[in-house]
Amino acid sequence: VAKLRYARVEHVGPDGAEARIVVAAPQAQRWVDVRAAERLRLERGGATPRAARTLSEALVPGSLALALERGAEFLEVAQRAAADVDGDALAPPDARLLRPIDPTAYRDFMAFEEHFVNASRRLGRTPADVLYMLPVSYFGNAHAIVGPEDEIPWPHYTESMDYELELGIVIARPGRDLTPETALDHVLGLVNFNDFSARDIQALEMTAGLGPSKGKHFGSAVGPWITTLDALDADDLAMTARVNGETWSQGSTSTLLWSIAELVAWASAGEPLAAGTLLGSGTVGGGCGLELGRALQAGDVVELEIEGLGVLRNRLGTPASGGWRPQPRTRIGSTD
Amino acid sequence: VAKLRYARVEHVGPDGAEARIVVAAPQAQRWVDVRAAERLRLERGGATPRAARTLSEALVPGSLALALERGAEFLEVAQRAAADVDGDALAPPDARLLRPIDPTAYRDFMAFEEHFVNASRRLGRTPADVLYMLPVSYFGNAHAIVGPEDEIPWPHYTESMDYELELGIVIARPGRDLTPETALDHVLGLVNFNDFSARDIQALEMTAGLGPSKGKHFGSAVGPWITTLDALDADDLAMTARVNGETWSQGSTSTLLWSIAELVAWASAGEPLAAGTLLGSGTVGGGCGLELGRALQAGDVVELEIEGLGVLRNRLGTPASGGWRPQPRTRIGSTD
């Protein structure tokens, strides 16, 4: 089996909660704990329980980003775990799913033409020429990425919350200056990605020309699992977003202006693309409240469902109160 | 001693090159290898050489970002190493300095008014109001940060290279929703930061509204060491940039529109600020070729020198040839 789903589950032990990487074949009913499966395999090969525990822990950390840094060695262990299921290595059926990737870097593109045409129209503009010349992107706060069922915090500096229906791309192998022909060899798989956005501060900040910042970094969600590319028809996946059970957005990966291979290649052009990077496609056409003239309310439940990638569900929290804001400054030479 | 300089040096051993964290009091002539000092201290306390090696390696990894995740425990070990210098723990005098921080996140502000006024004037604009309302910033590629004496790659997609004279701020303790009153407790210290920039592609990309991207991520430089805040008069540090020995830029941290405490607090507003984060101040007024009407040439040597932070020197490489570029697309409904 090369076709796999990757996820992470929480295990609470004597030293507190820890993350465990789990895998499953696309149609499997249960998750296999990769470290446990490798430990049992090593024991069958004659390793002492203590040595098997040490080796399996070194090879299969709780972080998927760190695990991917181990290269082919880790990917082979994961495939073996899914193919040769040992009952003792199954994750508990009620285990809580964590964000499947704890990214070492996070970069978001704007690769769906219908979205940037719609968004520009609302601002009374036409899209910039550069959006047709190359896939434009910005980096976000990788430490702010949350997982399935996590509550999305509502920061104190916004009154306008939105979701964004995006395709997430998880990088397995590092690279630099890749081409579209080689780029897909660096991809682990795809995942639902909800780039929650605070529209009021986003619009304000973007007038400075440095892109979105506080409007994006408070918490974007990924999950519930990563499906490897070879298990998907990545060029034509149906994309859906529901708010409180009502379908708000529908689209398809077939409307991407740039292919996944082109996005990955350009992400690596002239700069390092790290193992464990999460790339966002940008919002699919009609894939956010901004385009629909609708906004989220506190407590709303947003579900994203891309074909083959499960359902990512998150509830929006209540607005934070208090919180520090900078004191405005006066301009040089101003008489204010 | 609380006042310290932190750096990292390269050590080549039987398993290849590895990074070692070193520290020194502000006026000390030699660097102390923190892991070696801790190992020797443990041995003096009766630990076996093997146990002392295991414990010191766990507490003092080669990554400063990872070391900072160990919290006060690591900072105390580092201070002890600098205060109680054991001759056997000194780093070789000719050891090569690496980038002092291998950041887990990198975020750049635009906090010097004179710079954004000058840059706006060159574009025939006045600065956006938001630049006086809050410290605006964007995230960059943390994996692209290089160190002292490293050659700066010249990407294939640019013909216009520039430097930027910036103050770097290194975060020791993680936080979220800090205030200016608490923010400085989260700062390890300050460092020279050169945000090398590719002006042609930067200008092109920024027309999309998502900020700089390829114009920035190919390689920014930090170093040669980090000086702790308590050893500096951070509010009035002279800043200088030289190109091939000629002074191009002079400024001072006293012209910051927002204090270091305000920058750190706002960086953490509503989002996680990770240990090991590198914050850039943005360019000081007159601190780049763009403001001076000058550009860098292949092979140019750029030196940054902020008072108390040493000299950061980097040579610019030669333009890369080849390299993939995206094929432009036609607009929806276009008849091209």
Chai-1 contact restraints between the chains, C-beta under 6 A:
chainA,res_idxA,chainB,res_idxB,connection_type,confidence,min_distance_angstrom,max_distance_angstrom,comment,restraint_id
A,E113,B,I332,contact,1.0,0.0,6.0,A-B,restraint_1
A,A128,B,T207,contact,1.0,0.0,6.0,A-B,restraint_2
A,A128,B,A208,contact,1.0,0.0,6.0,A-B,restraint_3
A,V130,B,L204,contact,1.0,0.0,6.0,A-B,restraint_4
A,V130,B,T207,contact,1.0,0.0,6.0,A-B,restraint_5
A,V130,B,A208,contact,1.0,0.0,6.0,A-B,restraint_6
A,L131,B,A208,contact,1.0,0.0,6.0,A-B,restraint_7
A,Y132,B,P328,contact,1.0,0.0,6.0,A-B,restraint_8
A,Y132,B,R329,contact,1.0,0.0,6.0,A-B,restraint_9
A,M133,B,P328,contact,1.0,0.0,6.0,A-B,restraint_10
A,L134,B,P326,contact,1.0,0.0,6.0,A-B,restraint_11
A,V136,B,E205,contact,1.0,0.0,6.0,A-B,restraint_12
A,V136,B,A208,contact,1.0,0.0,6.0,A-B,restraint_13
A,V136,B,L210,contact,1.0,0.0,6.0,A-B,restraint_14
A,S137,B,S213,contact,1.0,0.0,6.0,A-B,restraint_15
A,Y138,B,L210,contact,1.0,0.0,6.0,A-B,restraint_16
A,Y138,B,G211,contact,1.0,0.0,6.0,A-B,restraint_17
A,F139,B,F139,contact,1.0,0.0,6.0,A-B,restraint_18
A,N141,B,E271,contact,1.0,0.0,6.0,A-B,restraint_19
A,H143,B,P272,contact,1.0,0.0,6.0,A-B,restraint_20
A,H143,B,A274,contact,1.0,0.0,6.0,A-B,restraint_21
A,A144,B,E271,contact,1.0,0.0,6.0,A-B,restraint_22
A,A144,B,P272,contact,1.0,0.0,6.0,A-B,restraint_23
A,P155,B,G270,contact,1.0,0.0,6.0,A-B,restraint_24
A,D177,B,G323,contact,1.0,0.0,6.0,A-B,restraint_25
A,T179,B,W324,contact,1.0,0.0,6.0,A-B,restraint_26
A,L204,B,V130,contact,1.0,0.0,6.0,A-B,restraint_27
A,E205,B,V136,contact,1.0,0.0,6.0,A-B,restraint_28
A,M206,B,G209,contact,1.0,0.0,6.0,A-B,restraint_29
A,T207,B,A128,contact,1.0,0.0,6.0,A-B,restraint_30
A,T207,B,V130,contact,1.0,0.0,6.0,A-B,restraint_31
A,A208,B,A128,contact,1.0,0.0,6.0,A-B,restraint_32
A,A208,B,V130,contact,1.0,0.0,6.0,A-B,restraint_33
A,A208,B,L131,contact,1.0,0.0,6.0,A-B,restraint_34
A,A208,B,V136,contact,1.0,0.0,6.0,A-B,restraint_35
A,G209,B,M206,contact,1.0,0.0,6.0,A-B,restraint_36
A,L210,B,V136,contact,1.0,0.0,6.0,A-B,restraint_37
A,L210,B,Y138,contact,1.0,0.0,6.0,A-B,restraint_38
A,L210,B,G211,contact,1.0,0.0,6.0,A-B,restraint_39
A,G211,B,Y138,contact,1.0,0.0,6.0,A-B,restraint_40
A,G211,B,L210,contact,1.0,0.0,6.0,A-B,restraint_41
A,G211,B,G211,contact,1.0,0.0,6.0,A-B,restraint_42
A,S213,B,S137,contact,1.0,0.0,6.0,A-B,restraint_43
A,H217,B,E271,contact,1.0,0.0,6.0,A-B,restraint_44
A,F218,B,G270,contact,1.0,0.0,6.0,A-B,restraint_45
A,F218,B,E271,contact,1.0,0.0,6.0,A-B,restraint_46
A,L257,B,R329,contact,1.0,0.0,6.0,A-B,restraint_47
A,E262,B,P326,contact,1.0,0.0,6.0,A-B,restraint_48
A,A265,B,W324,contact,1.0,0.0,6.0,A-B,restraint_49
A,W266,B,P326,contact,1.0,0.0,6.0,A-B,restraint_50
A,G270,B,P155,contact,1.0,0.0,6.0,A-B,restraint_51
A,G270,B,F218,contact,1.0,0.0,6.0,A-B,restraint_52
A,E271,B,N141,contact,1.0,0.0,6.0,A-B,restraint_53
A,E271,B,A144,contact,1.0,0.0,6.0,A-B,restraint_54
A,E271,B,H217,contact,1.0,0.0,6.0,A-B,restraint_55
A,E271,B,F218,contact,1.0,0.0,6.0,A-B,restraint_56
A,P272,B,H143,contact,1.0,0.0,6.0,A-B,restraint_57
A,P272,B,A144,contact,1.0,0.0,6.0,A-B,restraint_58
A,A274,B,H143,contact,1.0,0.0,6.0,A-B,restraint_59
A,G323,B,D177,contact,1.0,0.0,6.0,A-B,restraint_60
A,W324,B,T179,contact,1.0,0.0,6.0,A-B,restraint_61
A,W324,B,A265,contact,1.0,0.0,6.0,A-B,restraint_62
A,P326,B,L134,contact,1.0,0.0,6.0,A-B,restraint_63
A,P326,B,E262,contact,1.0,0.0,6.0,A-B,restraint_64
A,P326,B,W266,contact,1.0,0.0,6.0,A-B,restraint_65
A,P328,B,Y132,contact,1.0,0.0,6.0,A-B,restraint_66
A,P328,B,M133,contact,1.0,0.0,6.0,A-B,restraint_67
A,R329,B,Y132,contact,1.0,0.0,6.0,A-B,restraint_68
A,R329,B,L257,contact,1.0,0.0,6.0,A-B,restraint_69
A,I332,B,E113,contact,1.0,0.0,6.0,A-B,restraint_70
